[in-house]
Amino acid sequence: MKLTYKARRRWSLVLLLIGLPLYIVVAVTMVNLMERPPFWLELLIYVVLGFLWMLPFRFVFVGVGKPDPDAAQDHSGK
């Protein structure tokens, strides 16, 4: 099922404004359940988790920053 441009924009906002903060809380909680690791290991864990959260949602973010490809083209040069 392919999402439209508007749907991808909306879902990207939901993921960034709601999903990402929730993921951060879960990640910090999970790391705090362990005995505090050394600084470099904790930093590595957060960097890896920071990239992992977006992998399943790559298709939502692709092309969201570009103009709507389905919008009517204005040929007046504006």
C-alpha positions as CSV (number, residue, x, y, z in Angstrom):
1,M,0.0,0.0,0.0
2,K,1.6,3.3,-1.2
3,L,1.0,6.4,0.9
4,T,0.2,9.7,-0.8
5,Y,2.5,12.7,-0.3
6,K,0.1,14.3,2.1
7,A,-0.3,11.2,4.1
8,R,3.5,10.7,4.3
9,R,3.8,14.4,5.5
10,R,1.2,13.8,8.2
11,W,2.7,10.5,9.4
12,S,6.2,12.0,9.5
13,L,4.9,14.8,11.8
14,V,3.2,12.2,14.0
15,L,6.4,10.1,14.2
16,L,8.6,13.1,14.9
17,L,6.3,14.8,17.5
18,I,4.9,11.8,19.3
19,G,6.8,8.6,18.3
20,L,10.3,9.9,18.7
21,P,9.9,11.4,22.2
22,L,8.2,8.1,23.3
23,Y,11.1,6.1,21.8
24,I,13.6,8.3,23.7
25,V,11.8,7.7,27.0
26,V,11.8,4.0,26.4
27,A,15.5,4.0,25.4
28,V,16.6,6.0,28.4
29,T,14.5,3.8,30.7
30,M,16.0,0.6,29.2
31,V,19.5,1.9,29.6
32,N,18.8,3.0,33.2
33,L,17.6,-0.5,34.1
34,M,21.1,-1.8,33.5
35,E,23.9,-0.8,35.9
36,R,25.2,2.5,34.5
37,P,27.7,1.6,31.7
38,P,30.8,3.6,31.0
39,F,30.2,7.0,29.2
40,W,31.5,5.8,25.8
41,L,29.3,2.7,25.8
42,E,26.3,4.7,26.9
43,L,26.9,7.2,24.1
44,L,27.3,4.3,21.6
45,I,24.0,2.7,22.8
46,Y,22.1,6.0,22.3
47,V,23.7,6.7,18.9
48,V,22.8,3.2,17.7
49,L,19.2,3.4,19.1
50,G,18.9,6.8,17.5
51,F,19.5,5.3,14.0
52,L,17.5,2.1,14.7
53,W,14.2,3.9,15.4
54,M,14.0,5.4,11.9
55,L,14.8,2.3,9.9
56,P,11.3,0.9,9.9
57,F,9.9,4.3,8.9
58,R,12.3,5.2,6.1
59,F,9.5,5.0,3.5
60,V,7.5,7.6,5.3
61,F,10.3,10.2,5.3
62,V,11.5,9.7,1.7
63,G,10.7,12.9,-0.3
64,V,8.8,14.7,2.4
65,G,11.0,17.8,2.2
66,K,10.5,18.1,-1.5
67,P,7.6,19.8,-3.3
68,D,4.4,17.8,-3.8
69,P,5.0,15.7,-6.9
70,D,1.2,15.5,-7.5
71,A,0.6,19.2,-7.3
72,A,-0.4,21.0,-10.5
73,Q,2.6,22.6,-12.2
74,D,2.3,26.3,-12.6
75,H,3.8,27.2,-16.0
76,S,3.9,31.0,-15.4
77,G,7.4,30.8,-13.9
78,K,6.4,31.6,-10.3
